[in-house]
Amino acid sequence: MLSLQHDGLGIHYFSTYVSSKRVLQFKLNPEACIYYCDEPANHGLMLIGTMEVCADSYHKELLWCEGFERYYPKGVTDDDYCVYIFTAEKGRYYPGLSETFSIEELL
C-alpha cells in the first residue's frame, strides 16, 4: 500500500492491488488506523477512522503515477488497481502518550 496524497489530516489516499487481502477486509469492516512516523526524531502520528475501497476511474486517475505500469501492466484501467480513501476521525501524537484528539477539533 502506497500513501500518495492527503487532504489535511482528515483524508488520506493510498493505492494498492484489488487482489490484496486487505481489500476484502476493509469491505467487510471499514474500521482502520494508519500510522506515520519520523524515526530519527522518534515521533509518530496514529490516525483512527474508516477505509473505503474505490475502483472508480476518477480516483484511480487521481493517484496514477508514471512508473505504475510496472505493478499494473494494463495501466490506470487495470482491474487489479484500486484506491483506498482513509477518513480520519481521531488521532494520537507520540513521543510519549498524549490525549486522543478528534479531527474536527483541529479544523
C-alpha positions in Angstrom: 0.0 0.0 0.0 1.5 3.3 -1.1 0.4 6.6 0.5 0.2 9.1 -2.3 -1.9 12.1 -1.3 -3.8 13.6 1.5 -6.2 16.5 2.2 -5.0 17.8 5.5 -5.2 15.3 8.4 -8.7 14.2 7.6 -8.4 12.4 4.2 -5.6 10.1 3.0 -5.3 8.3 -0.3 -3.5 5.1 -0.9 -3.1 2.8 -4.0 -3.0 -1.0 -3.8 -3.9 -4.2 -5.5 -7.5 -5.3 -5.6 -6.2 -8.8 -5.1 -4.6 -7.8 -1.7 -6.1 -9.4 1.3 -6.9 -6.1 2.9 -9.5 -5.1 0.2 -11.9 -7.8 1.3 -11.1 -7.0 5.0 -12.0 -3.3 4.5 -15.1 -4.1 2.6 -16.4 -6.3 5.4 -15.2 -3.9 8.2 -14.0 -0.4 7.2 -12.5 0.4 10.6 -8.9 1.2 10.2 -5.9 3.1 11.5 -2.8 4.5 9.8 0.5 5.4 11.4 3.1 7.9 10.2 6.5 8.1 11.9 9.6 10.1 11.9 12.1 7.5 13.1 15.1 9.8 13.6 13.0 12.1 15.8 11.1 9.2 17.4 7.7 10.9 16.7 4.6 9.3 15.4 1.0 10.1 14.5 -1.7 7.4 14.6 -5.0 8.3 12.9 -8.1 6.2 13.6 -11.1 6.2 11.2 -12.5 4.3 8.2 -11.1 3.0 4.9 -13.1 3.0 1.7 -12.1 0.9 -1.3 -12.6 2.7 -4.6 -12.1 1.3 -8.1 -13.7 4.2 -10.0 -11.8 5.9 -12.8 -11.8 9.3 -11.1 -9.8 8.2 -8.0 -7.6 5.8 -10.0 -6.6 8.6 -12.3 -6.1 11.0 -9.4 -3.4 8.8 -7.9 -1.9 7.3 -11.1 1.9 8.0 -11.4 4.4 7.3 -14.1 6.0 4.0 -13.5 2.9 2.3 -12.0 2.8 0.2 -15.2 5.5 -1.9 -13.6 2.9 -3.0 -11.0 -0.3 -2.6 -13.1 0.7 -3.7 -16.6 -2.7 -2.7 -18.1 -2.3 0.9 -16.9 -4.8 3.0 -15.0 -7.6 0.8 -16.1 -6.0 -2.4 -14.7 -8.6 -4.4 -12.8 -6.1 -5.2 -10.1 -5.5 -1.4 -9.3 -7.6 0.3 -6.7 -7.5 3.2 -4.3 -8.1 3.4 -0.6 -9.6 6.5 0.9 -9.0 6.8 4.6 -11.1 9.2 6.6 -9.7 10.1 10.0 -12.0 10.6 12.9 -9.5 10.9 15.7 -5.8 10.5 16.4 -2.9 10.4 18.8 0.5 12.1 18.6 3.6 10.5 20.1 6.5 10.9 21.5 5.0 9.8 24.8 1.4 9.2 25.1 -0.9 12.2 24.5 -4.6 12.6 24.8 -6.6 11.4 21.8 -7.9 14.3 19.7 -10.7 14.5 17.2 -10.0 15.6 13.7 -12.9 18.1 14.0 -11.1 19.8 16.9 -8.2 20.6 14.5 -10.3 22.0 11.7 
